[in-house]
Amino acid sequence: MAMTTETTPRSPAATAEAYVSFWNLPADEQRALGDTLFASDVARSTPIGESTGLEALIDFTRQFAEGVGAYTFVARTEPDAHHEHVRVRWEILKEEGSFAEGTDVLDLDRSGRIAAITAFIDRAPEGFDPDAHHEEA
């Protein structure tokens, strides 16, 4: 994959594909991809908390995997895009089947990097309590 720079932004579809891939990578590979995919101060807002920066996204992935075990993050449909926004409908799969579904709205900056993520949970995991899982910013 060619490096993305401010003069060669990814297409919305390629951004969505890279975004989905990001959540399935080990931390060192997340960091390498994240440096080209996200703005340095990427903001993430979810029902369970808010965070800023690439390291917070990597830490969230680590904590999530520690809590739920092995998983695969996949796109449920082709992404939708308009202007500087990309909508990614996702599903989390575990060995025993579907774990959860959601929709993330990615706001892109002028360079095409993801500047903000707004996440919605469309189908929460069984027993999910959003008040019991708040992240630190």
N, C-alpha and C positions, 0 to 999 in steps of 0.2 A: 504494500500500500504506500502510495506517495505521501510524503509529509504535507500537511495542510498548513498554509501560511495565510497571513492576512490578505494576500493578493490572489490566493487560490482556494476559496471556500468550497466546502463540500456541497453537493446538492442536498435538498431536504431529505430525499430518500437515503442517500449515503450517510447523512447525519443520523437519521433514525437507525440505520443498520449498525453504525458504529456505537451508538448509544446502547442498543440492546446488547451488543457484544461486550461492552464495558462491564456490565453487571455480572458477566459470567467468567471474568478473568481473575487470576491471582493478583495480589496487590501490586507487585512490580510491573506487571503488564498493564494494569489499570492506570498506574501512574504515567507510563509512557504514552498510552492512548489518550489519557485525560489531559495531558499537556497540550495536545493538538485539538481536542474535542471541546473542551470547556474554557470559558473565560476564567482568568485567575481568581476572580471573586464570585464564581458561580453560586447562586442562591438556590436553595432547595426548600420547598414548603410542602409538607405532607400532613395528613390528619394526626400524625403522632409527633410532629415537631418540625423545627426549622433549623437549617444549618447553612454555613457559608464555606466555600472553598473545596478544592479537590480532595484534600486530606480527610475532610469530614465525610465525603462520599465513600472513600475507600474504607474509612473506619466503620461507617454504617454497614457496608457489605460484610466486613469481618464479623461484626456483632450479629448481623442477621444470620450468617452461616453458622455461627456458634449456637444460636438459638434454635434454628430449624433444621440444621443438617444440610446435606447435599441437595442442591436444587439447580434448575435451569430456568433462566429468564428468557422468554420468547415473545415475539410479536404475534398478536392474534390476527391482525389484518395488515394490509398495506398502510403506511402512514399517510395522514392528511397534512397538507401544508397550505398556508397562505401568508403572504407578506413575510414577516420574520417569525412565524409561529409554526411549529410542527407538533402534531398530535400522534402519540404512540399508544396504541392499545396493547397491553401486555398481559401475559399469564406467567405465573410461577408454577413450574412442574416439579414434582418430587417423584421418586421411584413409584410410589403408590398412586400417583395420579395428580390431578390439578389441585394446587394448594390455594391459590388466590388469583384474582384478576383485577386489573386497574387500567387507568388511563393517565398518561403523563403528557403535559403540555410543555413543550420546550420553547423558550423565547431565545431567539438568536440575536447576537450583536452584529454590528456592521461587518465584522470579519467573517461571519458565519459560524462563530463558536457559540456554544450554548451558554447563555448568560444567566438563565433562570429555569428552574424546573418546578412546575406545580403538579403535584401528584394527587390523584383521586383513587380511592379503593372502590372498585365496582362490585366485587364479591370478596368479602373478607374471609380469612381462614376461620374455620370453626373455633368458637370460643374467643375470638379476637375482641379485645377491649382497648380501644384507642387511648383511653385515659391511663392505662397501666404501662404505656410504652413511650413516654415522652423522651425525645432526644435533647441533648444539650446543644446549644448553638455554638 
